[in-house]
Amino acid sequence: MSPGGWLLVILVVLILAGSIVLYLHRAHLAREKARLEAQAAPPPKKYWGKQLIVPTRSQVCLAAKELADRRFKLDEAPHLPLAECTCKFDCRCNFRMLEERRSGKERREGFDRRPVVRYDPDNPPRRSGHDRRKGKDTPFNDYVI
């Protein structure tokens, strides 16, 4: 074989070896990236409140029975065991955290009318400022989550 032929064979072998090394390096980087993403902590869940859970309704105090399955805002939830609890040393009541279901993503699309004047400037505003439900016994006045 002539020296030019050997040079061509060596060049092809070097190109193949370089391709294999490059492929293995990229595969290693992809595995490393996947490993780091798997180790990354999930985003923290947002909670809006707590729900009182009682284990069995027959073996629970009256104070917990009254509040069973009731939902409280995070800062308004009572401490456990309850102050009126008759099973303070063996209390099995606990809270279940209630997750925020809102995504936080803005749903408005297109033209937003808020900055624009919505009412006819020549006519007086339609809102009187008087709350028609105030003082009436409606379920909306006492609604608590």
Solvent accessible surface area in square Angstrom, and as a share of the most:
residue,aa,sasa,rsa
1,M,162,0.72
2,S,67,0.44
3,P,115,0.73
4,G,49,0.47
5,G,23,0.22
6,W,138,0.49
7,L,123,0.61
8,L,112,0.56
9,V,63,0.36
10,I,92,0.47
11,L,95,0.47
12,V,75,0.43
13,V,86,0.49
14,L,114,0.57
15,I,105,0.53
16,L,105,0.52
17,A,48,0.37
18,G,40,0.38
19,S,59,0.38
20,I,102,0.52
21,V,101,0.58
22,L,90,0.45
23,Y,149,0.57
24,L,105,0.52
25,H,95,0.42
26,R,156,0.57
27,A,27,0.21
28,H,95,0.42
29,L,94,0.47
30,A,61,0.47
31,R,155,0.57
32,E,57,0.25
33,K,129,0.55
34,A,58,0.45
35,R,113,0.41
36,L,95,0.47
37,E,109,0.49
38,A,87,0.68
39,Q,120,0.54
40,A,66,0.51
41,A,90,0.70
42,P,111,0.70
43,P,113,0.71
44,P,123,0.77
45,K,129,0.55
46,K,155,0.65
47,Y,86,0.33
48,W,69,0.24
49,G,0,0.00
50,K,51,0.22
51,Q,18,0.08
52,L,0,0.00
53,I,58,0.30
54,V,14,0.08
55,P,68,0.43
56,T,71,0.41
57,R,127,0.46
58,S,99,0.64
59,Q,138,0.61
60,V,20,0.12
61,C,8,0.05
62,L,134,0.67
63,A,15,0.12
64,A,0,0.00
65,K,84,0.36
66,E,142,0.63
67,L,41,0.20
68,A,18,0.14
69,D,66,0.34
70,R,116,0.42
71,R,101,0.37
72,F,17,0.07
73,K,91,0.39
74,L,76,0.38
75,D,129,0.67
76,E,108,0.48
77,A,17,0.13
78,P,42,0.26
79,H,165,0.74
80,L,55,0.27
81,P,59,0.37
82,L,10,0.05
83,A,87,0.67
84,E,124,0.55
85,C,10,0.06
86,T,115,0.67
87,C,46,0.28
88,K,98,0.42
89,F,213,0.89
90,D,92,0.48
91,C,37,0.22
92,R,156,0.57
93,C,15,0.09
94,N,82,0.42
95,F,47,0.20
96,R,118,0.43
97,M,76,0.34
98,L,11,0.05
99,E,82,0.37
100,E,64,0.29
101,R,220,0.80
102,R,200,0.73
103,S,101,0.65
104,G,77,0.74
105,K,162,0.69
106,E,113,0.51
107,R,218,0.79
108,R,121,0.44
109,E,160,0.72
110,G,78,0.75
111,F,160,0.67
112,D,47,0.24
113,R,139,0.51
114,R,138,0.50
115,P,116,0.73
116,V,78,0.45
117,V,114,0.65
118,R,134,0.49
119,Y,83,0.32
120,D,73,0.38
121,P,116,0.73
122,D,130,0.67
123,N,93,0.48
124,P,108,0.68
125,P,108,0.68
126,R,195,0.71
127,R,187,0.68
128,S,99,0.64
129,G,80,0.77
130,H,145,0.65
131,D,72,0.37
132,R,178,0.65
133,R,105,0.38
134,K,160,0.68
135,G,83,0.80
136,K,125,0.53
137,D,142,0.74
138,T,32,0.19
139,P,107,0.67
140,F,146,0.61
141,N,73,0.37
142,D,109,0.57
143,Y,165,0.63
144,V,107,0.61
145,I,102,0.52
